Structure formats: structure tokens, C-alpha cells
Amino acid sequence: MANNPAEIRTMLRTYGKQLSSAKRLARFRRALRISESQDAVTISRQARRREMVEKISREIIENLIVSGTENPVVTDIVDQLEMDFGERYFFEYPLDGGDVQILKETPDGVVDLPPADKAQVMNRLWEITLDKVDATML
């Protein structure tokens, strides 16, 4: 049993991340079931590839970047984002299951980005991730 407040916070943060991951996985499974039930549409090879690139990119952003996974693709994406903006960012899902939080490292500590900056960072993150996934897919 954890007696130290820091251990308790760490334990609660871990449980919160597990809960958030479970919720995202449940949403993903529901969406997958819905898409399987729809009629198959014949699409071009290029459109299927683009769809797969977007799907993988979404998974990278929703799961790997937020969890801080030491994956070379994720590392390259985060490095490019930091190089583009000249800032170091951290990505977290709040315990209440809301949207991803983007935190910026400043000399005064870590601060939450305002909505306009968050949108700009998320757009660039999406572009970098799409390019990286597309370049690494066969």
C-alpha cells in the first residue's frame, strides 16, 4: 500500500492512463464494428493507402505520443514538432477522459497551451505524423 503522497499520485496517474486507454480502445472497437457492418466500397489503391496512413497516424497520436513510448517513429515526430516550434511539448489525457492536453515546458515550469496554440500544434502534429507514416509504409 502506498503511503507517500507522491506514490499515490503516481498510482492514480497510472490508473487514469489505463482508464483513458481502455475508453479509447472501446471507442475504436465500436467504430470498427460499425465500419465492418457497412457495405464494402471499392476504392483505388491510393485511396486505401491514404486511409491506412490516416488510421495509423491517428493511433500514433492517440496512444503512442501521449504514453511517451520510446518508439523511433514517435521520437522522430516529436523531434520534428519541437524543431518546428522551438518548444518542448508534453501530451496527456486528463483523468476525466477529456481531450488531449498539450503542455509546454517554460522557464517557469510546465503550462497548458491556450486553445489557439493547441490547435496549431495539433494541426502540425497531424501533418508531421501523416508524412512520417506515409514515408515509412511499404
C-alpha positions in Angstrom: 0.0 0.0 0.0 1.3 3.4 -0.9 1.8 5.8 2.0 3.7 8.6 0.3 1.5 11.2 -1.4 3.9 11.1 -4.5 3.4 7.3 -4.8 -0.4 7.8 -4.5 -0.4 10.5 -7.3 1.8 8.2 -9.5 -0.6 5.3 -8.8 -3.6 7.4 -9.6 -2.0 8.8 -12.8 -1.2 5.3 -13.9 -4.8 4.1 -13.3 -6.1 7.2 -15.1 -3.9 6.5 -18.1 -5.1 2.9 -18.1 -8.7 4.0 -17.9 -8.2 6.5 -20.7 -6.6 3.9 -22.9 -9.5 1.5 -22.2 -12.0 4.1 -23.2 -10.2 4.9 -26.4 -9.9 1.2 -27.2 -13.7 0.7 -26.6 -14.4 3.7 -28.9 -12.1 2.2 -31.5 -13.8 -1.2 -31.3 -17.2 0.3 -31.7 -16.1 2.2 -34.7 -14.6 -0.9 -36.2 -17.8 -2.9 -35.7 -19.8 -0.1 -37.4 -17.4 0.1 -40.3 -17.4 -3.7 -40.8 -21.2 -3.7 -40.9 -21.3 -1.2 -43.8 -21.1 -2.3 -47.4 -17.6 -2.6 -48.8 -16.8 0.1 -51.3 -14.2 -0.4 -54.0 -11.7 2.3 -53.7 -8.5 2.9 -55.5 -5.2 1.5 -54.2 -4.0 5.1 -53.5 -7.2 5.9 -51.5 -6.8 2.7 -49.5 -3.2 3.6 -48.7 -4.2 7.1 -47.6 -6.9 5.7 -45.4 -4.4 3.3 -43.8 -1.9 6.1 -43.3 -4.6 8.2 -41.6 -5.6 5.3 -39.4 -2.1 4.5 -38.3 -1.4 8.3 -37.7 -4.5 8.6 -35.5 -3.3 5.6 -33.4 0.2 7.1 -33.1 -1.2 10.4 -31.9 -3.9 9.0 -29.6 -1.8 6.3 -28.0 1.9 6.4 -28.5 2.7 10.1 -28.3 0.5 10.5 -25.2 2.0 7.5 -23.5 5.6 8.7 -24.2 6.5 5.5 -25.9 10.2 5.2 -26.9 9.4 4.3 -30.5 11.8 5.7 -33.2 8.9 6.9 -35.3 7.3 8.7 -32.4 10.7 10.1 -31.4 11.2 11.5 -34.9 7.7 13.0 -35.0 8.1 14.7 -31.6 11.6 15.9 -32.5 10.3 17.5 -35.8 7.5 19.2 -33.9 9.9 20.6 -31.3 12.2 21.8 -34.1 9.3 23.4 -36.0 8.1 25.4 -32.9 11.3 25.7 -30.9 9.4 24.4 -27.9 9.2 21.2 -25.9 5.7 19.8 -25.6 4.1 17.1 -23.4 0.8 15.3 -24.3 -1.6 14.0 -21.6 -5.1 12.8 -21.4 -6.9 14.2 -18.3 -8.3 11.7 -15.8 -11.9 12.7 -16.7 -11.4 11.3 -20.2 -11.5 14.6 -22.0 -9.5 15.7 -25.0 -5.7 15.6 -25.0 -3.9 18.3 -23.1 -0.8 19.9 -24.6 1.6 21.2 -22.1 4.6 23.4 -22.9 7.9 23.5 -21.0 8.8 27.0 -20.0 11.4 28.5 -17.6 8.7 28.9 -15.0 7.6 25.3 -15.4 5.1 23.4 -17.5 2.0 25.3 -18.7 -1.2 24.3 -20.6 -1.4 25.7 -24.1 -4.2 28.2 -24.9 -6.8 26.8 -27.4 -5.4 28.7 -30.4 -1.9 27.4 -29.8 -3.2 23.9 -29.1 -5.0 23.8 -32.5 -1.9 25.0 -34.3 0.3 22.4 -32.6 -2.2 19.6 -33.2 -2.5 20.5 -36.9 1.3 20.5 -37.3 1.5 17.2 -35.3 -1.1 15.7 -37.6 0.8 16.8 -40.8 4.2 15.5 -39.5 2.7 12.2 -38.4 0.9 11.7 -41.8 4.2 12.4 -43.6 6.2 10.2 -41.4 3.8 7.2 -41.6 3.5 7.6 -45.4 7.2 7.7 -45.8 7.8 4.6 -43.6 5.0 2.4 -45.1 5.8 0.0 -47.9 
